[in-house]
């Protein structure tokens, strides 16, 4: 709708996890470094946690792009976990495009073990990624630990990456998962963006899409941070809606008043999951924000 008006090649605030638009804050750099470290050093278990919409999936997509370019790693992804999603081993086999129908549990395990051994014999590592892993109960996580027993001696045949919300950390602290926790070689908790990172994030995505990085003025960026608390997915929702409003009014730039107007209207409709409106004069977050001040 507004792309040509603002000179965009594509929408800058899409909700799809696109590595091309990834803003590498210091937090995201560290998270990616830990993921890379886990892969390169053949860590048995790597765990990355973070709030909803903090960018975990985008980081994993970027990691997958790197992995897929070297042709030495076979990756399976289980991305639709929920508390009633059924037999874990069936989903694991499906992730690797292996036949699972009509097989008993021991046959499922044997099929997976043979597949992983074959990949290893042909010089390929096998990586299993479990997204939204906080939905797995202790029994399912213990089953994943048992899968790691496929590894023999010093040879790391199977690596597992678990991505989930902070609740995953609490689950992994349960006494019955003590052995699982001991096998976690790499762990990182991805925090949301701070005020200045939010400003940089907005500018980065607009510039990547081919637009003017100053399209949102500094106070508008501060307002976005105030309402989203630096959660990338919420930033995308709010900024995209603000651009629609700005285009409708034929505004050349987005200011804080427009961002506040968007939030007030959408909160009344109950469809924009941002923090409730407050008096900005109490926080000073909008009027006092100066990213160039040292």
C-alpha positions in Angstrom: 0.0 0.0 0.0 2.6 2.6 1.1 5.8 1.0 -0.4 6.1 3.2 -3.5 5.1 6.4 -1.6 8.0 6.0 0.8 10.4 4.5 -1.8 10.5 1.0 -0.4 11.5 -2.0 -2.5 9.6 -4.2 0.0 7.8 -3.8 3.3 10.3 -3.0 6.0 8.3 -4.4 8.9 7.0 -7.8 7.8 6.3 -10.3 10.5 8.0 -13.1 8.6 11.4 -14.1 10.0 13.7 -12.8 7.2 17.5 -13.0 8.0 18.1 -10.2 5.4 16.4 -7.8 7.7 18.0 -9.0 10.9 19.3 -6.1 13.0 22.4 -7.4 14.8 22.2 -5.8 18.3 24.9 -6.8 20.7 22.5 -9.3 22.2 21.8 -10.9 18.8 25.5 -11.0 17.9 26.2 -12.9 21.1 23.2 -15.3 20.6 24.4 -16.0 17.0 27.9 -16.5 18.2 26.7 -19.0 20.7 24.7 -20.9 18.1 27.7 -21.0 15.8 29.9 -22.1 18.6 27.5 -25.0 19.4 27.5 -26.2 15.8 31.2 -25.8 15.2 32.2 -27.5 18.4 29.7 -30.3 18.1 27.8 -29.4 21.3 25.3 -32.1 22.3 22.7 -29.6 23.4 22.4 -25.9 22.6 19.5 -24.0 24.2 18.5 -20.5 23.2 15.6 -18.8 25.1 13.9 -15.4 24.8 10.6 -13.7 25.0 7.9 -14.1 22.3 9.0 -12.1 19.2 12.6 -11.4 20.4 14.1 -12.7 17.2 15.0 -16.3 18.1 13.5 -17.8 14.9 15.2 -15.2 12.7 18.6 -16.1 14.2 18.0 -19.8 13.6 17.0 -19.0 10.0 20.3 -17.2 9.5 22.1 -20.1 11.1 20.3 -22.5 8.8 21.4 -20.4 5.7 25.0 -20.8 6.9 24.6 -24.5 7.6 22.9 -25.3 4.3 25.7 -23.6 2.3 28.4 -26.0 3.5 26.6 -29.3 2.5 28.1 -31.1 5.4 25.2 -30.9 7.8 21.7 -32.5 7.6 19.1 -30.5 9.5 15.7 -31.5 10.8 13.3 -29.0 12.3 10.3 -29.7 14.6 8.5 -26.3 14.7 4.9 -27.0 15.7 5.3 -28.3 19.2 2.3 -28.2 21.6 1.3 -30.1 24.6 -0.8 -32.6 22.7 1.1 -33.0 19.5 1.6 -36.7 20.0 4.6 -39.1 19.7 7.8 -37.1 19.7 9.8 -39.7 17.7 7.3 -39.6 14.9 7.8 -35.8 14.6 11.5 -36.2 14.6 11.4 -38.7 11.8 9.1 -36.5 9.9 11.6 -33.6 10.3 14.2 -35.7 8.5 11.7 -36.9 5.9 11.8 -40.5 7.2 8.9 -43.0 7.2 7.3 -43.2 10.6 3.8 -44.5 9.9 2.8 -47.8 11.5 6.0 -48.3 13.4 6.4 -49.1 17.0 8.5 -47.0 19.3 11.6 -49.2 19.1 11.3 -49.3 15.3 11.1 -45.5 15.2 14.2 -45.2 17.3 16.1 -47.8 15.1 15.1 -45.9 12.0 16.5 -42.7 13.4 19.7 -44.3 14.7 20.4 -45.9 11.3 19.7 -42.7 9.5 22.1 -40.7 11.7 24.8 -43.4 11.4 24.5 -43.4 7.7 24.8 -39.6 7.5 27.9 -39.8 9.7 29.5 -42.4 7.6 29.0 -40.1 4.6 30.7 -37.2 6.4 27.6 -35.3 7.4 26.6 -34.2 10.8 23.0 -34.4 11.9 21.3 -31.5 13.7 17.8 -31.5 15.2 16.2 -28.2 16.0 13.2 -28.0 18.3 11.3 -24.7 18.1 8.9 -23.6 20.9 10.5 -26.2 23.1 8.9 -24.7 26.2 5.8 -26.7 25.1 7.5 -30.0 25.7 6.9 -31.6 29.1 9.7 -33.2 31.2 8.9 -36.6 29.8 9.4 -35.4 26.2 12.6 -33.6 27.1 14.0 -36.7 28.8 13.2 -38.6 25.6 15.4 -36.1 23.7 18.2 -36.7 26.1 17.9 -40.4 25.4 18.2 -39.7 21.7 21.6 -38.1 22.4 22.7 -41.6 23.5 22.9 -42.4 19.8 26.3 -40.6 20.0 29.1 -43.1 20.5 32.4 -42.5 22.2 33.9 -39.2 21.1 31.8 -39.0 17.9 29.0 -36.5 18.0 26.5 -38.0 15.6 23.5 -36.0 16.6 23.4 -32.4 17.8 20.2 -30.8 19.3 19.2 -27.1 19.4 16.3 -26.1 21.5 14.7 -22.7 21.1 11.9 -21.5 23.4 10.4 -18.9 25.6 11.9 -18.3 29.1 9.6 -20.9 30.6 11.9 -23.5 29.0 14.6 -22.4 31.5 12.3 -23.2 34.4 11.4 -26.6 33.0 15.1 -27.5 32.6 15.6 -26.7 36.3 13.2 -29.5 37.3 14.9 -32.2 39.4 13.9 -34.9 37.0 15.8 -33.1 34.2 19.1 -32.9 36.1 20.8 -35.2 33.7 19.4 -33.3 30.7 20.7 -30.0 32.1 24.2 -31.5 32.6 24.4 -32.2 28.8 23.6 -28.6 27.8 26.9 -27.3 26.5 25.7 -23.9 25.2 22.9 -21.7 26.5 21.9 -18.1 25.9 18.9 -16.0 26.9 18.1 -13.4 24.3 16.8 -10.1 25.8 14.6 -7.5 24.2 16.1 -4.3 22.7 16.8 -1.2 24.7 15.8 2.3 23.7 18.8 3.1 21.5 18.7 -0.4 19.9 15.1 0.1 19.1 15.9 3.4 17.3 18.7 1.6 15.4 16.4 -1.4 14.6 13.8 0.9 13.0 16.4 2.7 11.0 18.1 -0.5 9.9 14.9 -2.1 8.6 13.7 1.0 6.7 17.2 1.4 5.1 17.3 -2.3 4.2 14.0 -1.9 2.5 15.3 1.0 0.5 13.7 3.9 2.4 14.9 6.9 4.2 16.3 5.8 7.6 15.0 9.1 9.1 11.4 8.3 8.2 10.6 7.8 11.9 11.9 10.8 13.8 13.8 10.1 17.1 10.8 10.8 19.3 8.6 8.5 17.2 11.2 5.7 17.8 11.2 6.5 21.5 7.4 6.2 21.5 7.6 2.8 19.7 10.1 1.6 22.3 7.8 2.8 25.1 4.8 0.9 23.9 6.6 -2.3 22.8 9.4 -2.5 25.4 11.8 -3.3 22.6 10.2 -6.5 21.4 11.1 -6.8 17.7 7.8 -8.4 16.6 5.7 -5.8 18.4 8.0 -3.1 16.9 7.2 -4.5 13.4 3.4 -4.5 14.1 3.4 -0.9 15.4 5.7 0.5 12.8 3.8 -1.1 9.9 0.5 0.2 11.2 2.0 3.7 11.7 3.2 3.7 8.1 -0.3 2.9 7.0 -1.7 5.8 9.0 1.1 8.1 7.8 0.4 7.2 4.2 -3.3 7.7 4.6 -2.5 11.3 5.8 0.2 11.7 3.1 2.8 12.5 5.8 6.4 12.5 4.7 7.6 11.5 8.2 6.3 9.6 11.2 6.3 11.5 14.5 5.5 10.5 18.1 2.0 11.9 18.0 1.1 9.6 15.1 2.6 6.6 16.9 0.5 7.5 20.0 -2.6 7.9 17.9 -2.1 4.4 16.4 -1.7 2.9 19.8 -4.7 4.6 21.3 -7.0 3.5 18.5 -5.7 0.0 18.3 -5.7 -0.6 22.0 -9.4 0.5 22.1 -10.0 -2.1 19.4 -8.1 -4.7 21.5 -5.9 -5.9 18.6 -2.5 -4.4 19.3 -0.6 -6.2 22.1 1.3 -3.2 23.5 1.6 -1.7 27.0 -1.2 0.6 28.1 -0.9 4.3 27.5 0.5 6.6 30.2 1.6 10.2 30.5 5.0 10.5 28.7 5.9 13.5 30.9 6.2 11.1 33.8 8.8 8.9 32.1 10.5 11.4 29.8 11.2 8.6 27.4 9.9 10.4 24.3 10.8 14.0 25.0 14.3 13.4 26.4 15.5 10.7 24.0 18.6 11.9 22.1 20.5 9.0 20.5 23.4 11.3 19.5 24.0 12.5 23.0 27.0 11.0 24.6 
